[in-house]
Amino acid sequence: MRSIGVTVICVFAAIWWGVGLTSAGVGTWPGLAMGAAISLGFVAAAIRADRLAPRRHHADAHRGWGMVAIASSAEGVAILVSVNVLNWLGMPGYFLCSVAVIVGLHFVPLARALPYGGVYNFTAAALVAVGVAGCFLPEPVRNLLVGIGAACVIWATCMAIVTPQRKLQAVA
């Protein structure tokens, strides 16, 4: 089941990557294809990890989907509100920053409801940090930093999810 979550967030990572490049005026086909290729690599790694993992009980596999629905719905409403408020205030250049913060906050309840919770706590904190940091930069650099930064945070999350966890052994 990890491959479903990794696929969903990798689609968004590729979108963040593309939006960051194109909104900064440096979006070329090779650059956009690179973001898609990185996402596809993580999806393939997640599918492989799922095939190698022992099967889990059906109820365990679907634990947390209700929280995903609630958090994602709240995220969508918050993004719509923030984009409209920023537009009304005449500050459309901060759209990506606000979306990064909102997406980061949406990972907070997911960290409690889904496996790999510690990873999602990192994702939440890092996305909020990327969004806030972007507010202090001029617009073309802001969009590039927030878009590429958010994509990299999501890919780091994917790497932590698909990498096999090894237990440390005490050395005598």
Helices and strands as residue ranges (DSSP letters): H 2-23, H 29-52, H 58-61, H 65-88, G 92-94, H 95-113, H 117-134, H 139-162
